[in-house]
Amino acid sequence: MKQAITSPIPTHIITGFLGSGKTTLISHLMAQKPAHETWAILVNEFGEIGIDGKLLGSENNEAQQVYIKEIPGGCMCCTSGLPMQIALAQLISRSRPQRIIIEPTGLGHPEEVIAELQSEHNREVMQLMAVMTLFDARKLNQKKYYQHPVFKQQLQIADILVANKADLYVEDDISTMANTLRELNLSDKELLITEQGKIDFANLAKPTARQIPPPAHHHHGHNSSTTPAWQERLESEGAAYTQHQKEGFITEGWIYDGSHIFDFNLVFSLLSSVSVERLKGVFITERGIFGFNKAEDILSCVELDESDDSRLELIYPDSSEFAQQGKLELSTTLKTRLS
């Protein structure tokens, strides 16, 4: 029988901009999970359909004592944090965890998540630990990142900065990182330099230094309903498409029920040819179930144990060439060539 919660649960926020490697880092932490601990992981995605939960594992992986729940569709703190409150309450009730990990969307405002966790009613249940922000130092000289307000906020709210993908850095990237952190008055923050999201489990024991009052609510224009708008279409038609736009980016999602069996070679070829900011997918194919991940135009593929549907999510700047031309071609291809 699961134990009642008698003390606040250590709760970790792992944030970072699109493609910084948050999900990969969480996967590495999961591999270091003490056998006696039960973890609850809350994933907030910019896209409407939700894929990270499938890439991390099954939604209710009791064998590993890891419980995963997704909040797709943008900022989970909309409408006074209602989606986040509901999801956390469900996770805690179901799993009685010894540790909670929260991955906000790469385009979300993490200060609102922090404020919600530090609110009076949540402090009795959850203890906020050191906030980690992942970033790719190669992006610090690109205006669309460095000048993006969400990117700056993610760096500023961190207790620990994690410079990820260091195996891809050149000498100029290191000097740019040092200069940028100095310009933003962040040089005194703890900095971890790593590759492929590999950090030591001991970093989770570090406390947060942040004590902030709840900010004025930032309105994002999202519906606070916990039922996705595409669900009814999926149930009636076996497939659904969704799109939304925020913070200068567009996300598109496709989802197909388990009756669709895709051609692996065609899927791999198509996803390899698509040039977007971020791509994630899970496909049921004739070879098995595979998860796809693409950033920096590098496509990776891993076999998964289970999935009851196939999903694809793309994220790209609303000013990109793909926003004007490529998405129509991709939509047509998905409908006619893959299954």
C-alpha positions in Angstrom: 0.0 0.0 0.0 1.3 3.5 -0.9 2.3 5.7 2.0 0.5 8.9 2.8 2.4 12.1 2.1 3.9 13.4 5.4 6.4 15.9 4.2 6.7 18.2 1.1 7.8 16.3 -2.0 11.1 17.5 -3.6 10.0 19.1 -6.9 12.3 19.9 -9.7 11.7 22.3 -12.7 13.8 21.5 -15.7 13.3 24.2 -18.3 15.0 25.4 -21.5 14.2 26.6 -25.0 13.2 24.4 -27.9 15.7 21.7 -28.8 17.9 22.2 -25.7 17.6 18.6 -24.7 15.2 18.6 -21.7 13.5 15.3 -22.4 16.9 13.6 -23.0 18.2 14.9 -19.7 15.1 13.6 -17.9 15.6 10.2 -19.5 19.2 10.1 -18.1 17.9 11.1 -14.6 15.3 8.3 -14.9 18.1 5.9 -15.5 19.7 6.9 -12.2 16.5 6.7 -10.2 17.0 4.9 -6.9 15.0 1.7 -6.9 13.1 2.6 -3.8 11.8 6.0 -5.1 8.6 6.6 -7.0 8.7 9.5 -9.4 6.0 11.6 -10.9 6.9 13.5 -14.1 4.7 16.3 -15.5 5.5 17.3 -19.1 4.0 20.5 -20.6 4.3 20.7 -24.4 3.9 23.6 -26.8 2.1 21.4 -29.3 -1.5 20.3 -28.9 -1.1 16.5 -29.2 1.7 15.5 -26.7 4.6 13.3 -27.7 7.3 13.6 -24.9 5.4 11.3 -22.6 5.6 8.6 -25.2 9.3 9.2 -25.8 10.0 9.0 -22.0 8.0 5.8 -21.6 4.5 4.7 -21.0 2.0 7.0 -19.3 1.8 4.7 -16.2 5.1 2.8 -15.9 4.4 1.1 -12.6 7.2 -1.5 -13.1 9.7 1.3 -13.0 7.8 3.3 -10.4 7.6 6.3 -12.8 4.3 8.0 -13.5 4.2 10.4 -16.5 1.5 12.9 -17.4 1.4 15.4 -20.2 -0.3 18.8 -20.5 -0.2 19.6 -24.2 -1.2 22.9 -25.9 1.1 25.5 -24.5 1.4 27.2 -21.0 0.1 25.0 -18.2 -0.3 28.1 -16.0 -3.2 29.5 -18.1 -6.4 30.3 -16.2 -4.7 30.7 -12.8 -2.7 27.5 -13.2 -5.8 25.3 -13.4 -4.4 22.7 -15.8 -1.2 22.4 -13.7 -3.1 22.1 -10.4 -5.3 19.4 -11.8 -2.5 17.4 -13.4 -0.3 17.6 -10.3 -3.2 16.6 -8.0 -3.9 13.6 -10.2 -0.2 12.5 -10.4 0.3 12.8 -6.6 -2.9 11.0 -5.8 -2.1 8.1 -8.2 1.6 7.7 -7.5 2.3 9.0 -4.0 5.8 10.0 -5.3 9.0 10.7 -3.5 10.1 13.1 -6.2 8.4 15.2 -8.8 10.0 16.5 -12.1 8.3 19.2 -14.1 9.3 20.0 -17.7 7.6 23.2 -18.9 7.2 23.9 -22.6 10.2 25.4 -24.3 8.2 28.5 -25.1 6.5 28.8 -21.8 7.1 31.3 -18.9 8.8 29.3 -16.2 8.5 32.1 -13.6 4.7 31.4 -13.5 5.3 27.7 -12.8 7.7 28.6 -10.0 5.3 31.0 -8.5 2.5 28.4 -8.6 4.7 25.9 -6.8 5.7 28.5 -4.2 2.1 29.5 -3.5 0.9 28.8 0.1 -1.3 25.8 -0.7 1.4 24.1 -2.8 4.3 24.7 -0.3 2.6 22.3 2.1 2.8 19.5 -0.5 5.8 20.3 -2.7 9.3 21.6 -1.9 10.8 23.5 -4.8 14.4 22.4 -5.4 17.1 24.0 -7.6 15.6 25.2 -11.0 17.7 23.9 -13.9 17.8 25.7 -17.3 19.3 23.9 -20.3 20.7 25.9 -23.2 22.8 25.3 -26.3 25.7 27.8 -26.3 25.8 27.7 -30.1 22.5 29.5 -30.1 23.7 32.5 -28.0 24.8 34.5 -31.0 21.5 34.0 -32.9 19.1 36.9 -32.4 15.9 34.7 -32.6 17.2 33.1 -29.4 19.2 35.7 -27.6 16.6 38.4 -28.0 13.6 36.2 -27.3 12.0 37.2 -24.0 11.2 33.6 -23.0 14.8 32.5 -23.7 16.1 35.3 -21.5 13.7 34.5 -18.7 14.6 30.9 -18.7 18.3 31.8 -18.1 17.5 34.4 -15.5 15.3 32.2 -13.3 17.8 29.3 -13.1 19.6 28.2 -10.0 21.7 25.9 -12.2 22.5 26.6 -15.8 23.2 23.5 -18.0 25.2 24.2 -21.2 24.1 21.1 -23.1 25.4 19.6 -26.4 29.0 20.6 -25.4 30.4 17.9 -27.7 29.3 20.1 -30.6 30.8 23.4 -29.3 33.8 25.1 -30.8 36.1 27.6 -29.0 34.1 30.6 -30.1 30.9 29.1 -28.5 32.6 28.9 -25.1 33.8 32.6 -25.3 30.3 33.7 -26.5 28.7 31.9 -23.6 31.0 33.5 -21.1 30.4 37.0 -22.6 26.6 36.4 -22.7 26.3 35.3 -19.1 28.4 38.3 -18.0 26.2 40.7 -20.0 23.1 39.2 -18.4 24.6 39.3 -14.9 24.5 35.6 -14.7 28.1 34.8 -14.2 27.6 33.9 -10.6 25.1 31.1 -11.3 26.3 27.5 -11.1 27.1 26.3 -14.6 27.3 22.7 -15.7 28.7 21.9 -19.1 27.5 18.5 -20.4 26.7 16.6 -23.6 23.6 14.6 -24.4 21.8 15.8 -21.2 24.1 13.7 -18.9 24.1 15.2 -15.4 24.7 13.5 -12.1 21.7 12.6 -10.0 23.3 14.4 -7.0 22.4 17.7 -8.6 18.7 17.0 -7.7 19.6 17.4 -4.0 20.4 21.1 -4.4 17.9 23.7 -3.0 16.5 26.7 -4.8 17.5 30.2 -3.8 14.5 31.7 -5.4 11.8 33.4 -3.3 9.4 35.3 -5.6 5.8 36.4 -5.3 3.3 35.2 -7.8 3.5 37.5 -10.9 0.5 39.0 -12.6 -1.0 36.3 -14.8 0.4 36.3 -18.3 -2.6 35.6 -20.7 -1.8 33.2 -23.5 -5.2 32.9 -25.0 -5.5 29.1 -24.5 -8.6 27.2 -23.5 -8.2 25.9 -20.0 -10.1 22.6 -20.8 -8.1 19.5 -20.0 -9.8 17.6 -22.9 -7.9 18.2 -26.2 -10.0 19.7 -29.0 -8.8 17.0 -31.5 -10.0 14.1 -29.3 -13.5 13.9 -30.8 -12.1 14.0 -34.4 -9.7 11.2 -33.6 -12.5 9.0 -32.2 -14.9 9.6 -35.1 -12.5 9.7 -38.0 -9.4 7.8 -36.8 -7.1 10.8 -37.5 -6.9 14.5 -36.5 -4.8 17.6 -37.3 -4.2 20.5 -35.0 -2.3 23.8 -35.2 -1.6 26.9 -33.1 0.7 29.8 -32.9 2.4 31.6 -30.0 5.6 33.5 -29.2 6.6 33.8 -32.8 6.3 30.0 -33.5 3.8 27.7 -35.1 3.2 24.1 -34.1 1.4 21.5 -36.2 0.3 18.1 -35.0 -1.0 15.0 -36.7 -2.4 12.0 -34.8 -3.6 8.6 -36.2 -5.3 5.8 -34.2 -3.6 2.4 -33.9 -5.3 1.0 -37.0 -2.9 3.0 -39.2 0.3 1.0 -39.9 2.9 3.2 -41.5 5.8 2.3 -43.9 9.0 2.8 -41.9 11.2 3.7 -44.9 8.7 6.3 -46.1 8.4 7.8 -42.7 12.1 8.0 -42.2 12.6 9.5 -45.7 9.9 12.1 -45.2 11.0 13.2 -41.8 14.7 13.4 -42.9 13.6 15.8 -45.7 11.6 18.2 -43.4 13.6 21.2 -42.3 12.0 22.8 -39.2 13.0 24.1 -35.8 11.8 21.0 -33.9 10.3 17.6 -34.9 9.1 14.8 -32.7 7.1 11.8 -33.7 5.9 8.3 -32.7 4.9 5.9 -35.5 3.4 2.4 -35.5 5.1 0.8 -38.5 5.4 -2.6 -40.1 8.8 -3.0 -38.3 7.5 -2.0 -34.9 6.9 1.2 -32.9 9.5 4.0 -33.3 10.1 7.4 -31.8 11.6 10.1 -34.0 13.4 13.3 -32.8 14.9 16.0 -35.0 16.8 19.1 -34.0 19.6 20.9 -35.9 18.4 18.9 -39.0 19.7 15.7 -37.4 17.1 13.0 -37.2 17.4 10.3 -34.5 15.2 7.2 -34.2 14.7 4.8 -31.3 12.4 1.7 -31.0 9.7 2.0 -28.3 7.9 -0.7 -26.4 4.4 0.5 -26.8 2.0 3.2 -28.2 -1.6 3.0 -29.0 -1.5 5.7 -31.7 0.9 7.5 -34.1 1.8 11.1 -33.7 3.9 13.8 -35.3 4.6 17.3 -34.1 6.5 20.1 -35.9 7.5 23.5 -34.5 8.9 26.3 -36.6 9.1 30.1 -36.7 6.0 31.7 -38.2 8.3 33.7 -40.6 10.1 30.6 -42.0 9.8 29.3 -45.5 8.2 26.2 -44.2 5.3 28.2 -42.8 4.6 29.5 -46.2 5.1 26.5 -48.5 6.3 23.3 -46.8 3.4 22.5 -44.5 0.9 22.0 -47.4 3.2 19.5 -49.1 3.8 17.7 -45.8 0.0 17.5 -45.1 -0.6 16.0 -48.5 2.2 13.5 -48.1 1.0 12.4 -44.7 -2.5 11.7 -46.1 -1.5 9.9 -49.2 1.9 8.3 -49.0 2.8 7.0 -45.6 0.1 4.5 -44.6 
